[in-house]
Amino acid sequence: MTYAILLIAIFIGLPIAFAIIASLLYFMAVGDFPYNIRIVATQMFGGLSSYPLLAIPLFILAGELMNESGITSRIIAFANVLVGRMRAGLAFVNIWASVIFAGLSGSAVADTSAIGRVFIPEMEKKGYPREFAAALTAASSVIGPIIPPSIPVIIYALTVTGVSVPALFMAGVVPGVLLAIFLSVYVYFFAGHYEEAARAKSTEVQPSRRKALLEGIIPLMMPVFVVGSILLGIVTPTEAASFAVAYAMFVGIFIFRQLKPSRLVGLFARAMRDSAVIMIVIGAVAAANWLLNYNRVPNMITDFAVQYMSVKWMFLVSVILLFLFVGLFLEGIAAMLVLVPIIHPIAINLGVDPTHLGIVVIFNLMIGLITPPMGLCLFVADSIAKVGIGRISRAIMPFFLVELAVLILITFVPELVIGLPTLLGLM
């Protein structure tokens, strides 16, 4: 009955956190527990009582500050100087601006929102179909949580498995760059014709390349400081997130002078709201995980899986299929918090490297952000493009297949994931 309540609550549209809490309350009310329903609240607050979790709202706030301070527009101009003159140049800029933005925000949804407002109308002017521009923006935003710093990586490492944050950060670099390269190859061969006619007719005056490069260096220093200080052991991820907030605020107010102090209250409030959504999910899942462990559910599943999955490749295929399916219906962080504590012990028993597993899971769930019916990045892109989810969903299918190919590659060639952190002595 507990699982029936959970499934019904999700089906009728109740947020995942409240669906979990409702099913837990029912189970505790009818079960034989010494502390009864009060233990749900205790476990929820216990799951949130973690200093490292402060990195999540801080990185979200840093992303809000960057959007408001003009950092995003300068990243786009910088990327345009580097790859904008190539065939399908504006599509290339869209992809590689996401790579750069990934080193600043660590959020796919923030990437789609910030970059989509600029690129979707601009790509339409250059001859690209509006739904193609929206689909490419959503697809390239998946790079955001894979390249460090990354909010899902922090959650995975600190609240789920205890895997090293620096190792996971570095493990995401090669897969993120690979994804950008694969997407670039696709648009070069299959989308270059959209821009050629518009470029031939263009009379636009190109902005100063020197100015764009100089102004782009300032935002690019932020991920160097943030990730570099973590890798060198100078600061914790939480302290690095605090630095990211201070850096974005300083650059926006004193260097670019686009961030107005009067806007700070609204930006802080928006970051608090977005953080609260993630935190309530973490708290609810912490209580659910306690209940699962109390009833030895992970142990039973582990024993079953080890009995019937004797080789790693069979387990990894099952993980891909499971998370692709779950990603259709659940938000990535919620799915990760619920499922990873169950599959992680199985992976360890089968000899799967936990850092490799982490990137495979995160990559997998980020693809869920662009798959209907619940892909958040699709909804954000459509809120800008206003072409309808159906048209965007059709346009994004080739990008989905490209990303699936990269996922399969990094799953079965683990050296692509663990090679860099091993080289840097983080594993």
VEXDREN-2710 file (C-alpha; in Angstrom, 1 decimal):
% VEXDREN-2710
k/r/px/py/pz
1/MET/0.0/0.0/0.0
2/THR/2.9/2.3/0.7
3/TYR/4.3/2.0/-2.8
4/ALA/0.7/2.4/-4.2
5/ILE/0.4/5.7/-2.4
6/LEU/3.7/6.9/-3.8
7/LEU/2.9/5.9/-7.4
8/ILE/-0.6/7.5/-7.2
9/ALA/0.7/10.7/-5.7
10/ILE/3.3/11.0/-8.5
11/PHE/0.8/10.1/-11.1
12/ILE/-1.6/12.9/-10.0
13/GLY/1.1/15.4/-10.2
14/LEU/2.2/15.8/-6.5
15/PRO/5.8/17.0/-6.3
16/ILE/8.1/14.1/-5.7
17/ALA/9.2/15.3/-2.3
18/PHE/5.6/15.4/-1.0
19/ALA/4.7/12.1/-2.7
20/ILE/7.6/10.5/-0.7
21/ILE/6.6/12.1/2.5
22/ALA/2.9/11.1/2.1
23/SER/3.9/7.4/1.6
24/LEU/6.3/7.5/4.5
25/LEU/3.7/9.0/6.8
26/TYR/1.3/6.3/5.9
27/PHE/3.9/3.5/6.5
28/MET/4.9/5.0/9.8
29/ALA/1.3/5.4/10.9
30/VAL/0.4/1.8/10.4
31/GLY/3.8/0.3/11.2
32/ASP/5.1/-0.8/14.6
33/PHE/7.8/1.8/15.4
34/PRO/8.8/3.1/18.8
35/TYR/8.9/6.8/17.6
36/ASN/6.1/6.5/15.1
37/ILE/5.5/9.5/12.7
38/ARG/8.0/11.8/14.5
39/ILE/10.9/9.8/13.1
40/VAL/10.1/11.0/9.5
41/ALA/10.7/14.6/10.6
42/THR/13.8/13.6/12.5
43/GLN/15.3/11.8/9.5
44/MET/14.4/14.6/7.1
45/PHE/16.2/17.3/9.2
46/GLY/19.1/14.9/9.8
47/GLY/19.5/14.5/6.0
48/LEU/19.7/18.3/5.6
49/SER/22.1/18.8/8.6
50/SER/25.2/18.9/6.4
51/TYR/27.7/21.7/6.0
52/PRO/28.7/20.6/2.4
53/LEU/25.1/20.9/1.3
54/LEU/25.5/24.7/1.6
55/ALA/27.4/24.5/-1.7
56/ILE/24.1/23.9/-3.6
57/PRO/22.2/27.2/-2.8
58/LEU/25.5/29.1/-3.2
59/PHE/26.2/27.7/-6.7
60/ILE/22.5/28.5/-7.6
61/LEU/23.0/32.0/-6.3
62/ALA/26.2/32.4/-8.3
63/GLY/24.3/31.4/-11.5
64/GLU/21.6/34.0/-10.8
65/LEU/24.3/36.7/-10.3
66/MET/26.1/35.7/-13.5
67/ASN/23.0/36.0/-15.6
68/GLU/22.2/39.4/-14.2
69/SER/25.8/40.8/-14.3
70/GLY/26.4/40.4/-18.1
71/ILE/28.8/37.5/-17.7
72/THR/26.6/35.2/-19.9
73/SER/26.6/37.7/-22.8
74/ARG/30.3/38.0/-22.7
75/ILE/30.8/34.2/-22.6
76/ILE/28.7/34.1/-25.8
77/ALA/30.7/36.8/-27.5
78/PHE/33.9/35.0/-26.5
79/ALA/32.7/31.7/-28.0
80/ASN/31.6/33.5/-31.1
81/VAL/35.1/34.8/-31.7
82/LEU/36.5/31.3/-31.4
83/VAL/34.1/29.2/-33.5
84/GLY/31.5/31.6/-34.9
85/ARG/33.1/31.8/-38.4
86/MET/32.9/28.1/-39.1
87/ARG/30.2/26.3/-41.0
88/ALA/27.1/26.2/-38.8
89/GLY/29.0/28.8/-36.8
90/LEU/26.1/30.0/-34.6
91/ALA/25.2/26.5/-33.7
92/PHE/28.8/25.9/-32.8
93/VAL/28.8/29.0/-30.6
94/ASN/25.6/27.7/-28.9
95/ILE/27.3/24.4/-28.0
96/TRP/30.7/25.8/-26.9
97/ALA/29.1/28.7/-24.9
98/SER/27.4/25.9/-22.9
99/VAL/30.8/24.3/-22.3
100/ILE/32.1/27.6/-20.9
101/PHE/28.9/28.3/-19.0
102/ALA/29.2/24.8/-17.5
103/GLY/32.3/25.9/-15.7
104/LEU/30.3/28.7/-14.0
105/SER/26.9/27.5/-13.0
106/GLY/26.8/23.7/-13.0
107/SER/23.1/23.7/-13.8
108/ALA/21.5/22.6/-17.1
109/VAL/18.2/24.5/-16.5
110/ALA/20.1/27.7/-15.7
111/ASP/22.1/27.2/-18.9
112/THR/19.0/26.7/-21.0
113/SER/17.4/29.8/-19.6
114/ALA/20.4/32.1/-19.8
115/ILE/21.7/31.0/-23.2
116/GLY/18.3/30.3/-24.8
117/ARG/17.1/33.9/-24.4
118/VAL/20.0/35.0/-26.6
119/PHE/20.4/32.2/-29.0
120/ILE/16.9/31.0/-29.9
121/PRO/15.8/34.3/-31.5
122/GLU/19.3/35.0/-32.9
123/MET/19.5/31.6/-34.6
124/GLU/16.1/32.1/-36.1
125/LYS/17.4/35.3/-37.7
126/LYS/20.3/33.4/-39.2
127/GLY/18.0/30.9/-40.9
128/TYR/17.7/28.1/-38.4
129/PRO/14.1/26.8/-37.7
130/ARG/13.0/28.0/-34.3
131/GLU/12.3/24.5/-33.0
132/PHE/15.8/23.4/-34.0
133/ALA/17.4/26.3/-32.2
134/ALA/15.3/25.5/-29.1
135/ALA/16.2/21.8/-29.3
136/LEU/19.9/22.5/-29.7
137/THR/20.0/24.9/-26.8
138/ALA/18.3/22.3/-24.5
139/ALA/20.6/19.5/-25.8
140/SER/23.8/21.4/-25.3
141/SER/22.7/22.5/-21.8
142/VAL/23.1/18.9/-20.7
143/ILE/26.9/19.6/-20.7
144/GLY/26.4/22.0/-17.7
145/PRO/26.1/19.5/-14.9
146/ILE/28.8/17.2/-16.3
147/ILE/31.8/19.7/-16.5
148/PRO/32.8/21.0/-13.1
149/PRO/31.6/22.6/-11.0
150/SER/28.4/20.6/-10.9
151/ILE/25.5/20.7/-8.5
152/PRO/24.5/17.0/-9.3
153/VAL/28.1/15.9/-8.7
154/ILE/28.1/17.6/-5.3
155/ILE/24.8/16.0/-4.3
156/TYR/25.9/12.6/-5.6
157/ALA/29.2/12.7/-3.7
158/LEU/28.1/14.2/-0.5
159/THR/24.6/12.9/0.1
160/VAL/24.6/9.6/-1.7
161/THR/27.9/7.7/-1.9
162/GLY/30.8/9.6/-0.2
163/VAL/32.8/9.5/-3.5
164/SER/35.6/12.2/-3.7
165/VAL/34.2/15.5/-5.1
166/PRO/37.5/16.5/-6.8
167/ALA/37.7/13.1/-8.5
168/LEU/34.1/13.3/-9.7
169/PHE/34.7/16.9/-10.9
170/MET/37.7/15.8/-13.0
171/ALA/36.0/12.7/-14.2
172/GLY/33.3/14.8/-15.9
173/VAL/35.7/16.9/-18.0
174/VAL/36.4/14.4/-20.8
175/PRO/32.7/13.2/-21.1
176/GLY/31.5/16.8/-21.2
177/VAL/34.0/17.8/-23.9
178/LEU/33.2/14.6/-25.8
179/LEU/29.5/15.5/-25.8
180/ALA/30.3/19.0/-27.2
181/ILE/32.5/17.5/-29.9
182/PHE/29.8/14.9/-30.9
183/LEU/27.1/17.6/-31.0
184/SER/29.4/19.9/-33.1
185/VAL/30.1/17.1/-35.6
186/TYR/26.3/16.6/-36.0
187/VAL/25.5/20.2/-36.6
188/TYR/28.4/20.7/-38.9
189/PHE/27.1/18.0/-41.3
190/PHE/23.4/18.3/-40.8
191/ALA/22.7/21.9/-39.9
192/GLY/25.3/24.0/-41.8
193/HIS/23.0/24.7/-44.7
194/TYR/20.6/26.7/-42.5
195/GLU/23.1/29.5/-41.9
196/GLU/24.8/29.7/-45.3
197/ALA/22.1/31.7/-47.1
198/ALA/21.6/34.1/-44.2
199/ARG/25.3/34.7/-43.9
200/ALA/25.7/35.5/-47.6
201/LYS/23.1/38.3/-47.2
202/SER/24.3/39.6/-43.8
203/THR/25.6/43.2/-43.6
204/GLU/26.0/43.2/-39.8
205/VAL/29.1/44.9/-38.4
206/GLN/31.0/42.3/-36.3
207/PRO/32.0/43.4/-32.8
208/SER/35.6/43.9/-31.9
209/ARG/37.3/40.5/-31.6
210/ARG/39.9/41.9/-29.2
211/LYS/37.3/43.3/-26.9
212/ALA/35.3/40.1/-26.8
213/LEU/38.4/38.1/-26.0
214/LEU/39.5/40.4/-23.2
215/GLU/36.0/40.6/-21.6
216/GLY/35.6/36.8/-21.9
217/ILE/38.8/36.2/-19.9
218/ILE/37.3/37.7/-16.8
219/PRO/34.4/35.2/-16.5
220/LEU/36.7/32.3/-17.5
221/MET/38.9/32.9/-14.5
222/MET/36.0/32.0/-12.2
223/PRO/36.0/28.2/-12.9
224/VAL/39.8/28.2/-12.9
225/PHE/39.8/29.6/-9.3
226/VAL/36.8/27.6/-8.1
227/VAL/37.8/24.1/-9.5
228/GLY/41.5/24.7/-9.1
229/SER/41.2/25.7/-5.4
230/ILE/39.2/22.5/-4.7
231/LEU/41.6/20.3/-6.6
232/LEU/44.6/21.8/-4.7
233/GLY/42.9/21.2/-1.4
234/ILE/42.9/24.9/-0.5
235/VAL/39.1/25.1/0.0
236/THR/36.1/22.8/0.4
237/PRO/33.3/22.8/-2.3
238/THR/31.2/24.9/0.0
239/GLU/33.9/27.5/0.4
240/ALA/34.6/27.5/-3.3
241/ALA/30.8/28.1/-3.9
242/SER/31.1/31.1/-1.6
243/PHE/34.0/32.4/-3.6
244/ALA/31.9/31.9/-6.8
245/VAL/29.2/34.1/-5.4
246/ALA/31.6/36.8/-4.3
247/TYR/33.4/36.7/-7.7
248/ALA/30.2/37.0/-9.7
249/MET/29.0/39.9/-7.5
250/PHE/32.3/41.8/-7.7
251/VAL/32.5/41.4/-11.5
252/GLY/28.9/42.4/-12.0
253/ILE/29.0/45.5/-9.8
254/PHE/32.5/46.9/-10.1
255/ILE/33.9/45.6/-13.5
256/PHE/31.0/45.2/-15.9
257/ARG/28.7/47.5/-13.8
258/GLN/25.5/45.8/-15.0
259/LEU/24.5/44.2/-11.7
260/LYS/22.5/46.8/-9.8
261/PRO/22.4/46.6/-5.9
262/SER/18.7/47.1/-6.0
263/ARG/18.3/43.8/-7.9
264/LEU/20.1/41.7/-5.3
265/VAL/17.1/41.1/-3.1
266/GLY/15.1/39.6/-6.0
267/LEU/18.1/37.5/-7.1
268/PHE/18.6/36.2/-3.6
269/ALA/14.9/35.4/-3.2
270/ARG/14.9/33.5/-6.5
271/ALA/18.0/31.5/-5.5
272/MET/16.4/30.7/-2.1
273/ARG/13.2/29.4/-3.9
274/ASP/15.1/27.2/-6.3
275/SER/17.3/25.9/-3.5
276/ALA/14.3/25.1/-1.3
277/VAL/12.9/22.8/-4.1
278/ILE/16.1/20.8/-4.1
279/MET/16.5/20.7/-0.3
280/ILE/13.0/19.4/0.4
281/VAL/13.7/16.6/-2.1
282/ILE/17.0/15.7/-0.3
283/GLY/15.3/15.8/3.1
284/ALA/12.4/13.5/1.9
285/VAL/14.7/11.1/0.3
286/ALA/17.0/10.9/3.4
287/ALA/13.9/9.8/5.4
288/ALA/13.0/7.3/2.7
289/ASN/16.5/5.9/2.5
290/TRP/16.5/5.4/6.3
291/LEU/13.2/3.4/6.0
292/LEU/14.6/1.3/3.2
293/ASN/17.7/0.5/5.2
294/TYR/15.7/-0.3/8.3
295/ASN/13.8/-2.9/6.2
296/ARG/17.0/-4.1/4.6
297/VAL/15.6/-3.4/1.1
298/PRO/19.1/-2.5/-0.4
299/ASN/20.6/-5.7/1.0
300/MET/17.9/-7.8/-0.6
301/ILE/18.1/-6.1/-3.9
302/THR/21.9/-6.4/-3.8
303/ASP/21.8/-10.1/-3.1
304/PHE/19.3/-10.6/-5.9
305/ALA/21.3/-8.6/-8.4
306/VAL/24.6/-10.2/-7.6
307/GLN/22.9/-13.6/-8.0
308/TYR/21.6/-12.9/-11.5
309/MET/24.1/-10.3/-12.8
310/SER/27.5/-12.0/-12.8
311/VAL/29.3/-9.6/-15.2
312/LYS/29.8/-5.8/-15.1
313/TRP/28.5/-5.1/-18.7
314/MET/25.1/-6.6/-17.9
315/PHE/24.8/-4.4/-14.8
316/LEU/25.9/-1.3/-16.7
317/VAL/23.3/-1.9/-19.4
318/SER/20.7/-2.4/-16.8
319/VAL/21.7/0.9/-15.2
320/ILE/21.5/2.8/-18.5
321/LEU/18.0/1.4/-19.2
322/LEU/16.8/2.0/-15.7
323/PHE/17.9/5.6/-15.5
324/LEU/16.8/6.4/-19.1
325/PHE/13.3/5.1/-18.2
326/VAL/13.2/6.8/-14.8
327/GLY/14.4/10.1/-16.3
328/LEU/11.2/10.2/-18.4
329/PHE/9.1/10.8/-15.3
330/LEU/11.3/11.9/-12.4
331/GLU/13.6/15.0/-12.0
332/GLY/17.2/13.9/-12.1
333/ILE/18.3/14.8/-8.6
334/ALA/15.2/13.1/-7.1
335/ALA/15.8/9.9/-9.1
336/MET/19.5/9.9/-8.2
337/LEU/18.8/10.3/-4.5
338/VAL/16.2/7.5/-4.5
339/LEU/18.0/4.9/-6.7
340/VAL/21.8/5.4/-6.3
341/PRO/21.9/4.2/-2.6
342/ILE/20.4/0.9/-3.9
343/ILE/22.6/0.4/-7.0
344/HIS/25.8/1.6/-5.5
345/PRO/26.5/-1.5/-3.3
346/ILE/25.7/-3.7/-6.3
347/ALA/28.3/-1.8/-8.4
348/ILE/30.9/-2.2/-5.7
349/ASN/30.2/-5.9/-5.5
350/LEU/30.6/-6.3/-9.2
351/GLY/33.9/-4.3/-9.3
352/VAL/32.5/-1.2/-11.0
353/ASP/34.5/1.9/-10.1
354/PRO/32.3/4.3/-8.0
355/THR/33.6/7.4/-9.8
356/HIS/32.9/5.8/-13.2
357/LEU/29.4/4.9/-12.0
358/GLY/28.8/8.4/-10.7
359/ILE/29.5/10.1/-14.1
360/VAL/27.5/7.4/-16.0
361/VAL/24.5/8.0/-13.6
362/ILE/24.7/11.8/-13.8
363/PHE/25.1/11.8/-17.6
364/ASN/22.2/9.4/-17.9
365/LEU/19.9/11.5/-15.8
366/MET/20.9/14.7/-17.5
367/ILE/19.7/13.2/-20.8
368/GLY/16.4/12.9/-19.0
369/LEU/16.2/16.7/-18.9
370/ILE/15.7/16.7/-22.7
371/THR/13.3/13.8/-23.0
372/PRO/9.5/14.2/-22.9
373/PRO/7.1/14.2/-21.1
374/MET/9.0/15.6/-18.0
375/GLY/12.2/17.1/-19.5
376/LEU/12.7/20.4/-17.6
377/CYS/15.1/21.8/-20.2
378/LEU/12.5/21.2/-22.9
379/PHE/9.9/23.2/-20.9
380/VAL/12.4/26.0/-20.4
381/ALA/13.4/26.1/-24.0
382/ASP/9.7/26.1/-25.1
383/SER/8.9/28.9/-22.7
384/ILE/11.4/31.0/-24.7
385/ALA/10.7/29.6/-28.2
386/LYS/6.9/29.1/-27.9
387/VAL/6.7/26.5/-30.6
388/GLY/5.1/23.7/-28.6
389/ILE/6.6/20.7/-26.8
390/GLY/5.6/18.4/-29.7
391/ARG/7.7/20.3/-32.3
392/ILE/10.7/20.6/-29.9
393/SER/10.5/16.9/-29.0
394/ARG/10.6/15.9/-32.7
395/ALA/13.6/18.3/-33.3
396/ILE/15.5/17.0/-30.3
397/MET/15.4/13.3/-31.2
398/PRO/18.7/13.4/-33.3
399/PHE/20.4/15.2/-30.4
400/PHE/19.1/12.5/-28.0
401/LEU/20.7/9.8/-30.2
402/VAL/24.0/11.7/-30.2
403/GLU/24.0/12.0/-26.5
404/LEU/23.0/8.3/-26.1
405/ALA/26.0/7.4/-28.3
406/VAL/28.3/9.4/-26.0
407/LEU/26.7/7.7/-22.9
408/ILE/27.4/4.2/-24.3
409/LEU/30.9/5.2/-25.2
410/ILE/31.8/6.5/-21.7
411/THR/30.0/3.5/-20.1
412/PHE/32.0/0.8/-21.8
413/VAL/35.3/2.8/-22.1
414/PRO/35.8/3.7/-18.4
415/GLU/39.2/5.2/-19.1
416/LEU/37.5/8.2/-20.7
417/VAL/36.0/8.9/-17.3
418/ILE/38.6/7.8/-14.7
419/GLY/41.7/8.6/-16.8
420/LEU/42.0/12.3/-15.9
421/PRO/41.4/12.0/-12.1
422/THR/43.8/9.0/-12.1
423/LEU/46.4/11.1/-13.9
424/LEU/46.0/13.9/-11.4
425/GLY/46.3/11.5/-8.5
426/LEU/42.7/12.0/-7.2
427/MET/41.9/8.3/-7.3
END
